Amino acid sequence: MSTRTVLVSDDINRAITRIAYEILESNHGTADLLLVGIPTRGVKLAERIAAVIAKNEPSFDAKASVGRLDITMYRDDLSNNPTRAMTETFIPSQGLADKVVVLVDDVLFSGRTIRAALDALNDLGRPRVVRLAVLVDRGHRELPIRADFVGKNLPTARDEKIRVHLLETDGDECVVIEG
């Protein structure tokens, strides 16, 4: 199996910064903005995006504006992987109602994870709008879902795998393609 590194730490940080600025521009500031990460790496990315936003918009409370959304019970592949570990869902205290929710994940592939996230969000409240931010969009969609904010488009073969490593979860920081 060959492995090639396509993003290193500086590339990831630039992508996160760009996504943060695009979110601010799209939302015309931070009013009603919530970032909701999909575990595991989506949560860490949401926290980093929020930190960049807070650095540039001091009125934005990064801690109070980031949530985590467990989608385990909403997945359509539970029969194939029934031992998937559940994690805690945490929605910021202001709730989702009438908020601009940006779902954050590390890799967008088939769109099935995001479909599950949309179903989970629907059970928790009714945001004004839901947008999607991903570090990597690798293509091969099976559902009509697209990201609003993308760190890097990486066309891949269907049998290749994208691995995102973040310092907080993996001890190193890079994006690699295995295949």
Helices and strands as residue ranges (DSSP letters): E 3-8, H 9-27, E 33-37, H 41-56, G 63-65, E 66-68, G 72-74, E 100-108, H 112-124, E 129-137, E 149-153, E 161-165, H 167-170, E 174-178
